[in-house]
């Protein structure tokens, strides 16, 4: 990706630089990164021009925002060379396989009994319920994304601005070589494939990333428990730590949390 001081839309960028992936041979630069915190409204301006620039903006958080390495971004701790293409993956098959893998019971489990583990994913237990149906958008997806970007920056004032050459937000995760879910699957394209369907079904937009965190805005959240349970099942398959290590320790409790929620946030241990 080549980028001078002004992207094609003419929006002025703050000081920044191209980042070379440390996993590559020195010539692959999947990311432009600002040198300092992202200006509040610049993410929205750049997203609005994505159709012209083909550059997807990201708000990027770090383990330690005061560290000069600003991991994983400024130090190039990225692996774009390892990723496949989101188009290579069937998202429903992925979710079904992940669900099966994460609901396997083991009588030798020293943390939970079989009954306790099945209770985590009740009412579905080990049965994959299928993907949730799409919903009518309650807000315009890009406008909701802009609102969430401002909220995210208020909560993470040290977040920097990143630009990635990608046709849509979901694909930006793969293009930049983000390794967030590497402890579960080292091909981020699989996760991008699922997020593509969330973009279509729920008006999701990729807004921000950390080392192992993902933040999406949502224009069509579930409005009742039955709808939320179906979405929660997808979230568990996509990121089981959302429930295993989150504040909501069962699928039902997590689903209740999702009702009318306009942002989805994931963290992989």
WOPE-V375445 format. One record per residue. N is the residue number from 1. RES is the residue in three letters. PSI is psi in radians with two decimals (none if undefined). Layout:
n = [N,N]
res = [RES,RES]
psi = [PSI,PSI]
This chain:
n = [1,2,3,4,5,6,7,8,9,10,11,12,13,14,15,16,17,18,19,20,21,22,23,24,25,26,27,28,29,30,31,32,33,34,35,36,37,38,39,40,41,42,43,44,45,46,47,48,49,50,51,52,53,54,55,56,57,58,59,60,61,62,63,64,65,66,67,68,69,70,71,72,73,74,75,76,77,78,79,80,81,82,83,84,85,86,87,88,89,90,91,92,93,94,95,96,97,98,99,100,101,102,103,104,105,106,107,108,109,110,111,112,113,114,115,116,117,118,119,120,121,122,123,124,125,126,127,128,129,130,131,132,133,134,135,136,137,138,139,140,141,142,143,144,145,146,147,148,149,150,151,152,153,154,155,156,157,158,159,160,161,162,163,164,165,166,167,168,169,170,171,172,173,174,175,176,177,178,179,180,181,182,183,184,185,186,187,188,189,190,191,192,193,194,195,196,197,198,199,200,201,202,203,204,205,206,207,208,209,210,211,212,213,214,215,216,217,218,219,220,221,222,223,224,225,226,227,228,229,230,231,232,233,234,235,236,237,238,239,240,241,242,243,244,245,246,247,248,249,250,251,252,253,254,255,256,257,258,259,260,261,262,263,264,265,266,267,268,269]
res = [UNK,UNK,UNK,UNK,UNK,UNK,UNK,UNK,UNK,UNK,UNK,UNK,UNK,UNK,UNK,UNK,UNK,UNK,UNK,UNK,UNK,UNK,UNK,UNK,UNK,UNK,UNK,UNK,UNK,UNK,UNK,UNK,UNK,UNK,UNK,UNK,UNK,UNK,UNK,UNK,UNK,UNK,UNK,UNK,UNK,UNK,UNK,UNK,UNK,UNK,UNK,UNK,UNK,UNK,UNK,UNK,UNK,UNK,UNK,UNK,UNK,UNK,UNK,UNK,UNK,UNK,UNK,UNK,UNK,UNK,UNK,UNK,UNK,UNK,UNK,UNK,UNK,UNK,UNK,UNK,UNK,UNK,UNK,UNK,UNK,UNK,UNK,UNK,UNK,UNK,UNK,UNK,UNK,UNK,UNK,UNK,UNK,UNK,UNK,UNK,UNK,UNK,UNK,UNK,UNK,UNK,UNK,UNK,UNK,UNK,UNK,UNK,UNK,UNK,UNK,UNK,UNK,UNK,UNK,UNK,UNK,UNK,UNK,UNK,UNK,UNK,UNK,UNK,UNK,UNK,UNK,UNK,UNK,UNK,UNK,UNK,UNK,UNK,UNK,UNK,UNK,UNK,UNK,UNK,UNK,UNK,UNK,UNK,UNK,UNK,UNK,UNK,UNK,UNK,UNK,UNK,UNK,UNK,UNK,UNK,UNK,UNK,UNK,UNK,UNK,UNK,UNK,UNK,UNK,UNK,UNK,UNK,UNK,UNK,UNK,UNK,UNK,UNK,UNK,UNK,UNK,UNK,UNK,UNK,UNK,UNK,UNK,UNK,UNK,UNK,UNK,UNK,UNK,UNK,UNK,UNK,UNK,UNK,UNK,UNK,UNK,UNK,UNK,UNK,UNK,UNK,UNK,UNK,UNK,UNK,UNK,UNK,UNK,UNK,UNK,UNK,UNK,UNK,UNK,UNK,UNK,UNK,UNK,UNK,UNK,UNK,UNK,UNK,UNK,UNK,UNK,UNK,UNK,UNK,UNK,UNK,UNK,UNK,UNK,UNK,UNK,UNK,UNK,UNK,UNK,UNK,UNK,UNK,UNK,UNK,UNK,UNK,UNK,UNK,UNK,UNK,UNK,UNK,UNK,UNK,UNK,UNK,UNK,UNK,UNK,UNK,UNK,UNK,UNK]
psi = [2.20,2.38,2.12,-2.81,-0.23,2.17,2.95,-0.45,-0.15,0.07,2.20,2.33,2.64,3.00,2.45,-3.04,2.81,2.46,2.24,2.30,2.25,-0.26,-0.23,-2.87,0.28,-0.07,0.04,2.08,1.58,-0.06,2.35,2.32,2.31,2.64,-0.45,-3.03,2.57,2.29,2.51,-0.81,0.02,-0.63,-0.80,-0.73,-0.71,-0.66,-0.65,-0.45,0.19,-0.67,-0.50,-0.77,-0.44,0.38,2.12,2.21,2.51,2.46,2.14,2.15,2.84,2.78,-0.83,1.77,-0.27,-0.13,2.35,-0.41,-0.43,0.99,2.48,0.09,-1.05,-0.48,0.04,0.55,1.13,2.71,0.97,-0.50,-0.42,-0.26,2.57,-2.76,2.46,-0.54,-0.25,-0.11,2.46,1.96,-0.64,-0.70,-0.68,-0.88,-0.72,-0.73,-0.78,-0.75,-0.80,-0.79,-0.66,-0.12,0.10,2.33,2.60,2.06,-0.31,0.08,2.14,0.07,-0.83,2.56,2.92,-0.77,-0.73,-0.69,-0.71,-0.55,-0.47,-0.71,0.29,2.54,0.08,-0.43,-2.12,0.00,2.05,2.14,-0.06,2.95,2.65,2.51,2.67,2.85,2.74,2.29,2.26,-0.14,2.83,2.19,-0.76,-0.61,-0.70,-0.68,-0.72,-0.69,-0.79,-0.63,-0.71,-0.70,-0.77,-0.76,-0.58,-0.59,-0.38,1.23,-0.25,-0.03,2.44,2.89,2.32,2.63,2.30,2.34,1.81,2.53,-0.32,2.85,-0.71,-0.71,-0.38,-0.57,-0.71,-0.79,-0.71,-0.26,0.56,2.38,0.30,-0.83,0.39,-0.48,-0.20,-0.67,2.20,0.20,1.72,-0.37,-0.54,-0.72,-0.65,-0.67,-0.71,-0.77,-0.58,-0.76,-0.55,-0.59,-0.74,-0.72,-0.57,0.13,0.58,2.55,2.33,2.10,-0.79,2.71,2.55,-2.95,-0.78,0.49,2.59,2.35,2.09,2.49,2.63,2.17,-0.22,1.22,2.78,2.53,-0.04,2.97,-0.69,-0.79,-0.72,-0.60,-0.70,-0.71,-0.72,-0.63,-0.71,-0.73,-0.71,-0.76,-0.68,-0.71,1.46,-0.42,-0.32,-0.54,-0.81,-0.68,0.23,-3.09,-0.32,1.84,0.04,2.77,-0.71,-0.79,-0.70,-0.71,-0.73,-0.63,-0.52,-0.32,2.14,0.33,2.17,0.24,2.43,2.25,2.32,2.58,2.25,2.28,none]
